């Protein structure tokens, strides 16, 4: 299986993570997903009154410069980690 296929498989698995998954971890996944699929941030930072979108933008900005492949690998690793944590709780 190629990296792209594995990434897509784990993107689907991420949707089944428990509701108890922390916002911090969801934001990490979001940032890595956007970096893997879009690349570096290409929009302006949302305003102070839009906290949710601002947090998502910040999470994406935090992984700026990572290659698409590196972001995909990090995303897969993070989903695996969260699945293991969910299974052991």
C-alpha positions as CSV (number, residue, x, y, z in Angstrom):
1,X,0.0,0.0,0.0
2,X,1.3,3.4,-0.9
3,X,1.6,6.4,1.4
4,X,-1.4,8.2,-0.2
5,X,-3.6,5.1,0.3
6,X,-2.5,4.6,3.9
7,X,-3.1,8.3,4.6
8,X,-6.6,8.1,3.2
9,X,-7.3,5.0,5.2
10,X,-6.2,6.7,8.4
11,X,-8.2,9.8,7.5
12,X,-11.3,7.6,7.6
13,X,-10.2,5.9,10.8
14,X,-9.7,9.4,12.4
15,X,-13.5,10.0,11.9
16,X,-14.2,7.0,14.3
17,X,-12.0,8.3,17.1
18,X,-14.0,8.6,20.4
19,X,-15.7,11.9,21.4
20,X,-13.3,11.9,24.3
21,X,-10.4,12.7,22.0
22,X,-9.0,16.1,23.2
23,X,-9.4,19.2,21.2
24,X,-5.6,19.5,21.3
25,X,-5.3,16.2,19.5
26,X,-8.0,17.0,17.1
27,X,-6.2,20.3,16.2
28,X,-2.9,18.4,15.7
29,X,-4.7,16.0,13.3
30,X,-6.4,19.0,11.5
31,X,-3.1,20.8,11.0
32,X,-1.3,17.7,9.7
33,X,-4.2,16.9,7.4
34,X,-4.3,20.4,5.9
35,X,-0.5,20.3,5.5
36,X,-0.7,16.9,3.8
37,X,-3.5,17.9,1.5
38,X,-3.0,21.6,0.8
39,X,0.5,22.4,1.9
40,X,1.6,25.6,3.8
41,X,-1.1,27.9,5.1
42,X,-2.5,29.9,2.3
43,X,-5.2,32.0,4.1
44,X,-5.1,35.0,6.5
45,X,-5.4,34.2,10.2
46,X,-9.0,34.5,11.3
47,X,-10.0,37.3,13.6
48,X,-10.0,37.3,17.4
49,X,-13.8,36.7,17.6
50,X,-13.5,33.5,15.6
51,X,-11.7,31.4,18.2
52,X,-12.5,28.0,16.7
53,X,-11.2,28.8,13.2
54,X,-8.3,30.7,14.7
55,X,-7.3,27.6,16.7
56,X,-7.5,25.4,13.5
57,X,-5.5,28.0,11.6
58,X,-2.8,28.1,14.3
59,X,-2.6,24.2,14.3
60,X,-2.0,24.3,10.6
61,X,0.5,27.1,10.8
62,X,2.4,25.1,13.5
63,X,3.3,22.4,10.9
64,X,4.2,24.8,8.1
65,X,7.2,23.7,6.1
66,X,6.6,20.0,6.6
67,X,6.6,18.1,3.3
68,X,3.4,16.4,2.2
69,X,4.9,13.0,2.9
70,X,6.2,14.0,6.3
71,X,2.8,15.4,7.2
72,X,1.1,12.2,6.0
73,X,3.4,10.0,8.1
74,X,3.0,12.2,11.2
75,X,-0.8,12.1,10.7
76,X,-0.9,8.3,10.4
77,X,1.3,7.9,13.5
78,X,-0.9,10.3,15.5
79,X,-4.1,8.4,14.5
80,X,-2.5,5.1,15.5
81,X,-1.5,6.6,18.9
82,X,-5.0,8.0,19.5
83,X,-6.5,4.6,18.6
84,X,-4.2,2.8,21.0
85,X,-5.1,5.3,23.8
86,X,-8.8,4.8,23.1
87,X,-8.5,1.0,23.1
88,X,-6.6,1.0,26.5
89,X,-9.0,3.3,28.3
